[in-house]
Amino acid sequence: MFVMVMKRIKLPRPKLPMRRFILLLFLSGTMGIPTSAAPDKSDPEVNFEAFWSKFEQKYPFFETRGIDWQQQYDKFRPLVTGRTGNQQLFEILSDMVQPLEDGHVSLSKNGNKYCPGDGTLYFYREFDDDSVKDLRRVTEETLRSKGFGKTEKLGPILQYSKSDHFGYLRIIEFEGVKRSKLNKKLDQLMVSFSDCEGVIIDIRANPGGYDSFAVDIANRFTDQRRLGYIRETQQSPGKFKAPQKHYLEPVKGRAFKSPVILLTNDASASAAEVFAMSMKELPHVTIVGDRTEGIFSDMMETKLPNGWRYTLPHQVYWTPDGKCYEDIGVPADVKVINKRADLESRIDPLIITAMERLQINSGS
């Protein structure tokens, strides 16, 4: 029986200045005053309060990321007046969330989008869009040097290839196809991999998608029913809905139970991390690469009174033994990272390490 004990520190709620109190009453719809007397939805102060308050209520990672949200209010609130322009307000709100460095936080205005997680990842500092494509070519070249055939598409989100003894699967993302079609493709994949002594699964630079897809794919490599992860959703500061347990269930007759090497890096995000966290629970899986990004939650999308859209995470993910990898990322068992020099050598060191591990385990 799994028992998890978690301690949360309840911080005292700050007293609200009268003007802020009135604004919050408006935002919650509790004032009951005539529409003509209601604050203007374009009022910069109203929008600042709405933005700050939503994070205060729903964002669960201030302590994890070392941010005092009340201090952010005290610092940035005086910068906003009724005369603050739209661009200036956008910059103030962006500056306020910047220290979070959270890839699931964003603010959008008329096609202009800001995310405090941009520029924080090693992988995308090392590789731009063009060099990422070239690195994928290096991966394929390295696979072919190890006896693999040409990488083929299996629907819109899966690519695979095989050698005489091993399989390779690249998961591009965890969305973009109907779930029923995904499972049909997975059935085909398991037939193709049925004679393999080991498989490499590559989720490097996978941006995520749906947790359900992550579980569906992980189920194809599960040896027995296991708890994959636990999720909690924050309702208000320090208060969460009942934890939800998510299990991995082997697919009868179609589960791959031989050694698996999972390739990750710090651009493996969101549902890709849920996949990595779940796969880490399987005894025949070894993770090779770098830690994942450390952003697991679904993204809550909402709008400010002025119509600007913004997102924030509102869920905490736990491993079965009570670890939270938010801001840390799922760690690799064997750390190997891609460097720009790999484009010159035309060798993918993660594929080389994965093959060495598989050959040792299989005796091939």
N, C-alpha and C positions, 0 to 999 in steps of 0.2 A: 504494500500500500504506500503510495507516494504522499509525503507530507512536506509542505514547503512553508517555512516561517520567514516572513519578510517584515522588516522594521521600517517604518516611515516616520520622519520627524515632521510634526505639524508646526509650522511657523505661525506666529501671531499675525492676523490679518491687519494691515494698516488702516487707520481711520481715513475716511475719504473727505477731502475738501468739499465744501458745499457745492461749488460749481461742478466738480466732477461727479458728485452724487446726483445732481439734477440730470446731467448728461447720461449717466448710466441708467437712471430711471426711464429716460426716453428710449434708450437703446433696448431695454428689456420690455418696453410696451406697457409699463405699469402706471403711467402718469394719469391717463384718463382725461387729458385736456383737449380742447378743440384743435383740429388739425391746423388751423391758421396760426395757433400759438406754438406749434411744435417747432423745435429747432430745425434749421435748414439742413437737409441731408448732404449738401455740399460743404457745410461748415467744416473747416479743417480740424477744429477742436473736437467736434463730434466724431469725426473719422479716426482721429488719433486715439480717442478713448475706446472706440469700438475695437480697434486693432489690438491695443494693449490688453484690454479686458478679456478678449477671446483667448489670447495666449495665457493669461493668468489662470483662466478657468480650465483650459484643455491641455496645455502643453506639459508633459510629465517629466521633462529632462533638464530643467534648470540646474538642479543640483549636480546631475551627471555631467553636464557641460560647464559647470563652474560659473554660472551666471546668476547674479542677484537681480531678478526682474523688477523689483521695486526701485532699485538703484537706477535701472535703465529708465524707468518712469521719471524719477526725480531729475535725471540728467537731460532727457529729451523733451519732456512736457513743456518746460518754459520756452522752448524754441518755437512752439506752435501758437499762433494767435488767429483771430478771425480773418486776418489779412494775409496769412501764409498762402503762397501760390501752390498750384498743383504739383509742379515739378519739385519745388522745395519740400513739400510734404512727402512726396515719394522718396526723396533722398533722406529725409529725417527718419522715416519708417524703415528704410533699408539699412541705414546706419545703426538703428536700434537693434535689429535682429542679426546684424553682421557677426557679432561675437559668438553666436550659436554655431556657426559653421555647419549647419544642418542641411543636407541635400534634399530634405523633404519640406523645407520652408521656402516659400516663394511669394512674391508680390508682383502683380501684373497690372499695367496701365496702358491701354491703347496700343497693345502689341509690344510694349517695353516690359521686359521681365527681369526681375532681380532674384537671385538665389544665393544665400550666404555660403552654400557649399561649393559654389563654382571656384575653381582654382585651388582647391584644398587637396586634391588627390595626386599622389605621386605619378600614377600611370598616365594621367592626362597632362602632366607637366613634362613627362618624358616623350610622349607620343601625341602629335596632333592628328587630325582626322585622316590625312593622307598616309601618315606613317603607321597608323593603326591598321589600315588596309594592307599596307606592305607587311606588317608583322603577321597578319593572317596568312599571307602568301608564304612567309618564312615557316610558319607552322605546317602548312601543307607540304612544303619542300622537305621539311624534317621528317614528317610522317612517311613520305614516299621513300626517303633514304632508309627507313626502317621497314620497308616492305609493304606499306599500306597502299591501297589503290586510290584512285581519285575520289575526293570528297564529293558526295552527292547530297542533294536536297531531299528531305523527307517531309514535305509540307513546308509551310512558311517559317517555322521557328526551329526546325531540327535539321542538322547536317551530320552525315556519318560516313565512315569508311572502315575498311577491314584489311588486316593482313592475314597470313595463314593461321595465326594464333590469337590475335587480339583485335578489339574493336575500338573505334574512336567516335565519340558523340559530342557535337557542339550544340549547345542550347543558346540560341540567339537572344531570346527573351521569353518571358513567361506569360505572354498574351499574343493576340494577333491571329487566333484561330478558334473555331468553336471547340468546346471541350470534348464533345463527342467525336469530332474528327481527330483531335489530338490523341485520344485513346485508341482509335483505329490505327493511327500511325505508330503508336507505341507497341501495339500488338505485332505489327510488321517488323518493327525494330527488334523485338525480343526473339522473333523467329530467326532473323538474320544473325543475331548475337548468340544464338543457342549453342554454337560449337566453339565459342571463344573461351580462352583460358583466363582472360581478364579484359577490362574495359577502361578506357580513359574518358572521363566526362569533363568537358571544357566549358566553364561559365565565366571565363575572364571577360570583363567589360560588359557583362550582361546587366542591363538596367533594371530588371525586375518585371513586375506584372502582377499576376494573381497568385495568391497563396495556394489556391485550390490546384492550379497547374503544377506548382512546386511539389505538392503532396502526391498528385497523380503520377508524376515522373518518379519521385522517390519510392513510391509503392512498387515500381517495377524492379527495384534493387533491394527490397526489404526481405530479410530472411524469416521474420516472424512479427507478429503484432507488437509494436513498440510505441511508446509515447514519443512523439517527435518534438513538440514544443507546447508551451502554454502562453496564452495571450490574455492580457488585461486591458480594458478600455477605461480611460479616465473620464469621470463625469464632472468632477469639480476638484479643486486642489486637495490631493491626498486621499481622494475617495474614488474607488474603482468599481466597475461592475464585477460580478462573480467571474473568476478565472475560467477561461475556456481551454479545455485540453484537446489537442489535435494529435490523432494517432496515425501511424503508418500501418498499412494493411497489405500484406503480400498478395499479389494477384496469382491465384491458383494456377499452377502449371506454366506460368509466364513470368516468373521472377528470376532475376539474375543474381546468383549467390556467390559467384567467384569473385576474386579480388577486383576492386574498383579504385582507380586513382581519380580524385576530383581536383581540377585545376581552378584556382581562384586568384583574384588580385583585388586591390583596393578600389577598383571600379566595378566590382561585383556588388550589386546593391539591391536592397528591398527584398522582393520575393526570391531573388537569387540567393540572398543570405538566409532566408527561411529554408530554402532548399539545402544550403550548405550546413546549416545548424541541424537539420533533420538527418541528413546523410552522415553527419559526424557521430550520430548515435548507433550507426551500424558497424559491427566489429570487422567487417571485411572492407571497409572504406578508409583510405588514407588521403588526406588533403595535402596537396603540393602547391606551393605558390606563395602568395602574400595574404595577409588578413583581408577580409572583406571591408566594405565601407563603414558599416555600423549605423545603418538607417533601416529599421525593420517595419515600422508601422505603416498601415494604410494612410493615405494622405487625406485629411479632412479639407475639403475645398469649400470656401464660403465667400461672401461678398461684403465689402464695406458699404455703408449707406450711400456713398457716391458712385457705387457700381464697380469699383476696382475689385479684382479677384485676388485671393491669397490662399495659401495652403499651409498646413501645419500637421505634424504627427500627433496622435492622441492615444496611442496604444503602446504597451510595454510587452516585449517578448522575453520569455524565460526558457532556458533549457530545462529538461526534466530534473536536473539536480540543482536548479535554482540560480543559474548564472544568467546575467543579462549582458549581452554583448553590444548594447547601444553605445555608439561613439568609439567602441573598441574594435568591433568587427569580429567575425568568427576567425579564430587563429588557424594558421596552417600547421600541420604536423611536421612538414618539411618545408623550410622557407627557401624559396628560389624566386627571384624576380627578373622580369624582363627589363633589359636596358636598351637604349637606343643603338648601342654597339651590336646588338643581335641582328640589326638590319644589314650590317656590314659583313658579319660572319656567316649570315644566312643559316643560322642554327638557332632553334628555339630550345633554350635550356630546360624549360619545364617539360617539354615532350621527352627530352633525353632522360631526365630524372624519372619521369613516369615510367618509361620503358624499362629502365634499370630495375625499378621496384617490381614491376610486373614480371619480368624475367626471373628475378630472384624467387618471387612467390610461386611461380608456376613451374620453375625448373626448366623452362624452354631455352 
